[in-house]
Amino acid sequence: MTGGAWQQKLGVDGVSIPATYAYLRAHGLDNLVDGYGVHYYPPEVRPGDRAAAAQRQSVLDNDIFPPGNAKPYWLTEWGFSSTATSSDADQLRTRSVTEMRSYFQRLFQQRRLGGIFWYVWNEPDRSSIYRNGALLEAGKRAIAPVLTR
């Protein structure tokens, strides 16, 4: 069995993102597509946990969005879960979104990233960025326009 930790935990077969990229490129996909779409849910990192932050950065840079690709990546699903019902109670997720948006901004500037899509908006899903009739601060940051300069 291969794939990510969640696939192994559920006992389902899967192929890792880097192995998928390698296979598709080896078989000429760059000649047929405008980019590569991937779903990825980065782990939240607690404030001050430098080891976890470095691990997340390494996975993103080496496995999810490796440099040197002729076509941009599209993050077609991402997000962080939360049970908070207000922006005040959702500070950890807001911080995580802000960190990831900063990372994504660098990828856009390098032309390595073509677009990002938050996974779910609507309640009652734990990944929703819309609660109690309003878009939470984490949601506002998640869907904010990307600066092109």
C-alpha positions as CSV (number, residue, x, y, z in Angstrom):
1,M,0.0,0.0,0.0
2,T,1.2,3.5,-0.8
3,G,-0.1,7.0,-0.6
4,G,-0.4,9.4,2.3
5,A,-0.9,8.8,6.0
6,W,-4.6,9.2,5.8
7,Q,-4.8,6.6,3.0
8,Q,-2.8,4.2,5.0
9,K,-4.9,4.8,8.1
10,L,-8.1,4.0,6.2
11,G,-6.4,1.0,4.5
12,V,-7.0,2.3,1.0
13,D,-4.6,2.3,-1.9
14,G,-3.1,5.5,-3.2
15,V,-0.2,7.0,-5.0
16,S,1.8,9.9,-3.5
17,I,1.7,13.3,-5.2
18,P,5.4,13.2,-6.1
19,A,5.1,9.7,-7.7
20,T,2.0,10.9,-9.6
21,Y,3.9,14.0,-11.0
22,A,6.9,11.8,-11.9
23,Y,4.7,9.3,-13.8
24,L,2.7,11.9,-15.7
25,R,5.9,13.9,-16.7
26,A,7.7,10.7,-17.7
27,H,4.8,10.0,-20.1
28,G,4.7,13.4,-21.7
29,L,1.9,15.1,-19.9
30,D,3.6,18.5,-20.0
31,N,3.0,18.5,-23.7
32,L,-0.8,18.1,-23.2
33,V,-1.8,20.2,-20.2
34,D,-1.7,23.8,-19.0
35,G,-1.0,22.9,-15.4
36,Y,-1.2,20.3,-12.6
37,G,-4.1,20.3,-10.2
38,V,-3.7,18.9,-6.7
39,H,-5.7,18.6,-3.5
40,Y,-3.6,19.2,-0.4
41,Y,-4.5,20.0,3.2
42,P,-1.4,21.5,4.9
43,P,-1.1,20.7,8.6
44,E,-1.7,23.5,11.1
45,V,1.4,24.5,12.9
46,R,1.1,25.7,16.5
47,P,2.8,29.1,17.2
48,G,6.5,28.6,18.0
49,D,6.7,25.0,16.7
50,R,9.7,25.6,14.4
51,A,10.2,21.9,13.7
52,A,6.6,21.5,12.5
53,A,6.8,24.7,10.4
54,A,10.0,23.4,8.8
55,Q,8.4,20.0,8.1
56,R,5.4,21.6,6.5
57,Q,7.6,23.9,4.4
58,S,9.7,21.0,3.2
59,V,6.7,18.9,2.2
60,L,5.2,21.9,0.3
61,D,8.4,22.8,-1.5
62,N,9.6,19.3,-2.3
63,D,6.5,17.2,-2.7
64,I,3.5,19.4,-3.5
65,F,4.9,22.4,-5.4
66,P,8.5,21.4,-6.4
67,P,10.4,24.0,-8.5
68,G,11.5,23.3,-12.1
69,N,8.1,22.3,-13.5
70,A,7.3,23.7,-17.0
71,K,3.6,24.2,-16.0
72,P,2.0,25.9,-13.0
73,Y,0.3,24.0,-10.2
74,W,-3.3,24.6,-9.2
75,L,-4.3,23.9,-5.6
76,T,-7.8,22.7,-6.3
77,E,-8.6,21.9,-2.7
78,W,-7.1,23.2,0.5
79,G,-8.2,24.3,3.9
80,F,-8.1,24.0,7.7
81,S,-10.8,22.6,10.0
82,S,-12.3,24.5,12.8
83,T,-15.3,24.3,15.1
84,A,-15.2,28.0,15.9
85,T,-18.4,30.0,15.3
86,S,-16.8,33.4,15.2
87,S,-13.7,35.1,14.0
88,D,-12.6,35.8,17.6
89,A,-12.7,32.1,18.4
90,D,-11.0,31.1,15.1
91,Q,-7.6,32.8,15.6
92,L,-5.5,29.7,15.1
93,R,-7.0,29.0,11.7
94,T,-6.8,32.6,10.7
95,R,-3.1,32.5,11.6
96,S,-2.6,29.3,9.5
97,V,-4.5,30.8,6.6
98,T,-2.4,33.9,6.7
99,E,0.9,31.8,6.8
100,M,-0.3,29.7,3.8
101,R,-1.4,32.8,1.8
102,S,2.0,34.3,2.3
103,Y,3.6,31.1,1.0
104,F,1.1,30.9,-1.9
105,Q,1.9,34.6,-2.8
106,R,5.6,33.6,-3.3
107,L,4.6,30.8,-5.5
108,F,2.4,33.1,-7.6
109,Q,5.3,35.5,-8.0
110,Q,7.5,32.7,-9.1
111,R,4.8,31.6,-11.6
112,R,4.7,28.2,-9.9
113,L,1.1,28.5,-8.8
114,G,-1.8,29.3,-11.1
115,G,-4.7,29.3,-8.6
116,I,-6.0,28.2,-5.2
117,F,-9.5,27.1,-4.2
118,W,-10.7,26.7,-0.6
119,Y,-12.4,23.4,-0.1
120,V,-15.8,24.2,1.4
121,W,-17.7,27.3,2.3
122,N,-21.0,26.1,3.6
123,E,-22.0,25.0,7.1
124,P,-22.0,22.8,9.0
125,D,-18.7,21.3,7.6
126,R,-15.7,21.8,9.9
127,S,-13.7,23.3,7.0
128,S,-16.4,25.9,6.3
129,I,-15.2,29.5,6.3
130,Y,-18.8,30.7,6.5
131,R,-20.5,30.6,9.9
132,N,-23.6,32.1,11.4
133,G,-24.5,34.0,8.3
134,A,-21.1,35.6,7.8
135,L,-17.7,35.0,6.2
136,L,-15.1,34.5,9.0
137,E,-11.8,36.4,9.0
138,A,-10.0,33.2,8.0
139,G,-12.3,33.0,5.1
140,K,-11.8,36.5,4.0
141,R,-8.0,35.9,4.0
142,A,-8.4,32.6,2.3
143,I,-10.3,34.0,-0.7
144,A,-8.6,37.4,-0.9
145,P,-7.2,38.3,-4.4
146,V,-3.6,37.4,-4.9
147,L,-1.3,40.3,-5.5
148,T,0.4,40.0,-8.9
149,R,3.3,42.3,-8.1
